[in-house]
Amino acid sequence: MPPPRATPGAAARADEAAGADERRLTALLTLAFLALLAGALLRYVLRHGDSGRLPWVVALSVVLAGTQLVRGGSARARRGRLGVVAVCWAVVVLLAPSFAWCAIPLVHTALRVLPVRAALAAITVLTALVVVAELRLADGFDPNLVLVPPVVAALATGVFLHLSRESARRGVLIDDLVRTRRELAATERREGTLAERQRLSGEIHDTLAQGLSSQRMLLQAAERQWDRDPEAARAHVRTAAGIAAEGLAEARRLVHDLGPAGLAGGT
């Protein structure tokens, strides 16, 4: 059974599906960030509604939400937006530590947008700010507040990098598979062409070549008997003519079989 063909349409559909998955993940991260941002802002308003920091917290929250909602652009533009979001988030965390957990979507965004080393550096800074913010919110020192954020960040980063490498390896394997299928398809076409040539060669040998050989022998016999036995010579000629007619019909059949299917009705 021949392997399935890797068609350009299938590759385009795969690229489209990958793009759709990327858009869904981006939308999910955006919604998660906005939900955490809204929850932190609501908490701050309810608990510190009379604080002089409230206008700054609200303004920074609006900037964060607006920047996060901007989509598209080049890789440099996405990195620039991430930088704006990270700086605004750091400032608002210093003003209101309850915004610390908005860093969770930022960690994933950094891993997707930045090079690995830059992403790791950014995640380290984000995690440190989360630890500081949580310690400021706590009544006293809690070792869990120091240990849990780095562990969670390390776990999320490790899982993301592992999945990214697995995805890259799968991409390489898929490319190899597509290339192999194309090579197999080309080999099958070459083998099919050779098989067809061999079939035609056999048919030509079995029909046309043998017919021509028979005609030659009959005409030679007719030439030898023409003066001595004209009737026998004419019989040989008639037989040769019949063989020639059969050979002509066979030649036309071969040409018809080799022609395009769409021309079959017009020949």
N, C-alpha and C positions, 0 to 999 in steps of 0.2 A: 504494500500500500504506500503510495507516494506521500511524502510529508506535506503538510499544509503550506500553502504559499504565503509568504510575508508580503502583503500588498501595501502600497502607499496609503490606501484608505485606512487599513488597520493601524498603521503607525500614527496617522493623523488622529484617529479616535483615541489612541493611547495617550497622545500628547494633550488632547482636549480633556480627557479624564483626569490626568495629572494636574492640569491647570485648574479644573473644578475643585479638586481636593485641596489645592493650595489656597484657593479663594475661601473655601469653607473653613479651613484652619485659621486663616487671617480673621475672618468674621467672628469665629469663636473666641479667639484671643482678645479681639476688640470688645466683644460683649462682656467677657470676664473682667477685663480692666475697667470698663464703664460701671459694671455692677459693683465691683469692690470700691471704686471711686465714689459712687453714689452712697454706698453704705457708710463709708468713712466720713463723708461730708455730712450726712444726716446725723451720725453719732456726734460729730463735733458741734453741729448746730444745737442739738438737744442738750448737750452737756456744757457747752461754752458759748451760748448764744449772745451773752453780753461781753464777750472778750473783744479786746481791741484788735486781735489778730483775725477776727472773722472775715473782714473784707479781703484781706490778703489770701486767706485760705480759699474763699469762694472764687476769687479772681484766678488763682493758680489752678483750681479745679476746673474752671471753665477753659483755661488754656490747655490743660491736659486733655480734657474731653475733645476739644476742637482739633487739636493736633493729632490725636489718636484716630479721629474719624476721617482724616485726610487719607486717601488711598492712591495707589499708583505711583508713577514716577520712576526715575532711574534708581540704581542701587545707591548712588551717592545721596540722592534726595531722601531715600528711606533711612539711611544712616543719619542724615541730618535731623530728620524728624525724631528718630530715636534719641539723639543727643538732647534735643529740646525737651522731650518728655522726661528723660532721666534727670536733667538739671532741675526742671520744675518740680518733679517728684521729690528730689532730695531736699529742696527748699521747703516744700510743704510738709515733709516728714519732720524737719527740724521745728516747724511751727506747730504741727499736730501729729504726734507719733502714731495715732490710730490709722494713718494712711500707709503705714509700713507694708501691709500685705498686698498693696497694689503692685508690689515688686514681682509677684509670682508671674503674671503675664509678661512683664518686662524681661524676665529671665529667658523665657521662650523666644520672645521677639529678638533679643540680643543674639541668641544662638542661631536664629534664622537669617539675621541681617548682617551680622559682623563676621569677620574672619575668626577662626577658633581662638587664637591667642587674645585678640581684642575682646572677644565675648567673655572669655574666662576672667580677664581683668575687670571688665564691667560687672560681671556677676559677683566677683569678690567684693567690689565696692558696694554694690546693692545689698549684699548679705550683711556686710558690716554695718550699714546704716539701719537695716532691719533690727539687728541685735541691739544697737544703741537705742533705737526707738522703743523696742519692747522693754528694755531695762528702765527707760524713763517712765513708762506706763506702770511698771510693777511697783508694789509697795516696798519690796525689799529685793535683795539679790536672789535670783532663781537660776540655778545652773542650767535648767532646761532652756531658758531663754537664750543662753549663750550657745548651747549645743544644737538645739533643734533646727534653727534657721540654716546654719552651715551644712548640716546633714541633709536636710531637704533639698537645698540648692545643689549639693554634690550629687545626690541621687538623681534629681531631675536632669542635671547636666550630663551625667553618665549615660542615662537612658537615651537622652536625645542624641548624643554623639554616637552611641551604639546603633541606634536606628538609622541615623544618617549614613554611617558606614555600610550598614547592611543594604540600604537603599542604593548606595553607589555601586556596591558589588552586584546587586541585582540588575542595575542598569547596564553594567559591563557584560553580564551574562546574557541579557536580552539582546544587546548589540551583537554579541558573538552568535547567538542563535539566529538572529535575522540574517546575518552575513552567511552563516552556514546554509540556511534554507535557500538563499539566493544562489549560492554556489551549487547546491544540489539541484535546484531547478534548471540552472544553466547546463549542468551535466546531463540531466534527463533530456533536455532538448537536443543536446549534441548526440546522445545515444539514440534518441528517436529518429534523428536525421540519418544517422548511419544505418539504423535498422531499415528505414524506408528505402535508402539507396540499395542495400543488399536485396531487399524484396524486389525492387524494380529490376535490378541486375538479373536476378533469378528468372523473373517473368520474361524479360527480353531474351535471355538465353533459351528458355524453354519454348518460347513461341516464335518470336520474330527471327532469331538466329537459325533455329531449326527449319523454319519455313523457307527462309532464303536458301539454306543449304539444299533442301529438297527441290526447290525450283531450279537451282543450278544443275543438279543431277538430272532432272527431267529434261531440261533444255539441252543438255549435252547429249542425252539419249536420243532426243528428237533430231538433233543435228546429224547424228550418226545414221539414223534410220530414214532420213528424209527422202533420199533417192531410192533406197531399197524397199521401204514399206511406208509410203506416205500416210496411210491411215493410222498406223501405230504412232508415227511422229506427231500427227495432229492430236491424237489422244494424249500424248505426253504434254503437248503445249496446252491443251485444255485443262489438264490436271494442274499444270504449273500455274495457269491463270486462276484456277479456283483457290490454290494455296495462296497466291498473291492477294486475292480478295479477302481471304480469311486473315492474312497478315495485316492488310490495311485496316480491317475492322478492329483487330487487336491493338494496333498502334493508336487508332482513334480512341479506343477505350482507355489505354494508358494515359494519353494526353488529357482525356476528360477527367480521369481520377486525379491527375496532378493539378488541374485547374482549380480556381476559386469556386467554392460551393455556390456562391451567388450567381455564377455564370452558367450553371448546369442547365438551366431551363432555356438559355439562349443559344446553345451550341448545337 
